[in-house]
Amino acid sequence: MYERETALLLLGDADDGQTWAAQWARGYPCAVHLDLARTPPDDTRADMAAFCAAHTCGRLAMAAHGAGVATLATWWARADWATRRRVAALIFVLPESPPDHTLFGSTRFSCRTAWIADARHIKAWQPTAQTAGARLFAPAPPDSPRASPQWTWGMRLLAQMLD
């Protein structure tokens, strides 16, 4: 389960108005939430570096949604080896618009990585996910009897990834 030594960075979308990151931040003992604009300023990478530097003990986990997806993918591609080694899990909630495979380029993820996509886009994302070393998920549609609130489902997924 989630360990106290694991710090969680949540990258949300300032334009989205979603409350998922606030819910997650309340559910984990050590969480930092950054809301990003669609065109994030250069200091976002500095904020991420500061987060990693501030949590020198233990593992790191990161989850991104909206504008945070591109920021996290770019940060991972440029992160040094020692920082990457400390990251235990990454979750990307992929955009609902038609998939943009150039977002991840030739990036390979060396930690447990989950991509969450709309069921309509799963097949389109599959080859890119395999190349990147990510597992691809599609949560149950909101009107399904199996559906739970998306933020709850994501928290359970992250807990499993950190086991």
N, C-alpha and C positions, 0 to 999 in steps of 0.2 A: 504494500500500500504506500501511500504518500509519506515520505520521510521528512522530518523537520529540517534535515540538511539540504533538501532540494529547494532551490529558489525558482519561482515561476515568473516569467516575463510574458505579459499579455499585450499584444499589439493589435489595437482596434482601429476602427475607421471613424474619424471625427465627423464625417458627413453622413454616417449611417444611423446614428442614434440608437444603436443596439445596446442592450443592457447585459449581454452575456459576460463581458469582461468584469463588470462590477460584481456579478453573481459569483464568478470564479474567484475573484480577489477576496471575497468574504469567506470562501470555502477552503482557502489554503493559508497556512500560517505565515508564509513569506512570499508575497506576491507584489509585483510592480506592474502598473497598468499605464501604457502610453497610447494616447489617441493620436493618430496620424492623419494628416490631410492627404488628398490624392497625390499631390506632388510634395513629398516630404522634404523638409529642409535638410541641409547637410548635417545639421547637428543631431539628427536622429541616430546616425551611426555612433556618434560620440555618446549619446544617451545609452545606447546598447552596450558600448564598451565600458561605460561607467557602471552599468548594472553588473556586468561580468566581473569587473574589478572589485566591486563592493561585496560580492558574494564569493570570496576566495575559497571558502570551505564548502565542500559538498558539491552536489550535482546541480545542473541547470536544466530547466524545461522551458519551452517556449511555445506559445500558441498565437497564430496570426489569422486575422480576418480582414477582408476588404483591402484597404490601402496597406495594411500591415503585411500582406502576403508578399508583395514585391520587395518590400523593405527587408523582410526576414530572409528571403531567398538571396538577395544581393549581399546581405551581411554574411550569410553562411559561406557564400562563394569567396569572400574576402577575409574571413576569420582565420586567425593563425591556428596551427595544429594543436597547441596546448589548450586553447579555448574550446575548439571543437571536441576535444577529448572529454571535456567536462560536461558537455551537453548530453543528457540522457534521452531526451525525447523532444520531437518537434511535431506540431500539428498545424497544418495549413487548411483553412476553410477556403476552398477555391472559389473564384468568382462564378456567378450564375450565368454570366454571358458566355457566348461560345468560347471554348477553351483557347487560350493563348499559350502555345507550347514554347514560345521563345522566352517566356517568363523564367523558366528554370534552365534553359540552355543545356549545357552539358554537365550541370551540377550533379554531384553524387553525394548522397547523405550517408554518413557513416554511423549515425545513431538511429534509434527507433524513430521512424518518420511515418506519419499518417497524413494522407491527403483526403479531405472530405469534399465530395462533389455531389452535385445534383444528379439523381439517377439518370436523367436524360443525357448526361455528359460522360458517364463512366467509361463507355467503350472508347471514346475519343481520347480520354486521359490515360488509359491503360498502358500503351507503349511507353509514354513519357515517364510514368510512375515506375515501371520496371527498370528503365534505364537509370533513373535516379535512386533506386533502392528504397522506394516508398511503398507502403501498403495503401491501397485505395479503398475508401469506404463511401457508402451512400446511406445516410440515415433514413429511417422509415418516414414516408410522407406524413405531414401533420394530421391528415385525416385518417390515417391507418390506426387500427385498434392496437398495434404494437408500439405506436409512437409515444415518446416521452418528450418533455420539453427539450429542445435541442441543446441548451447549455448543460442540462443534467446528463444527457447522453455523452456529450464531449468530456465532461468531468470524469465519468466512469471510464471512458476510453483512455484518458490520460493516466488514471490510476492503474489501469492494466498495463500500460506501456512502461510505467515506472516500477512495476513488480520485478 
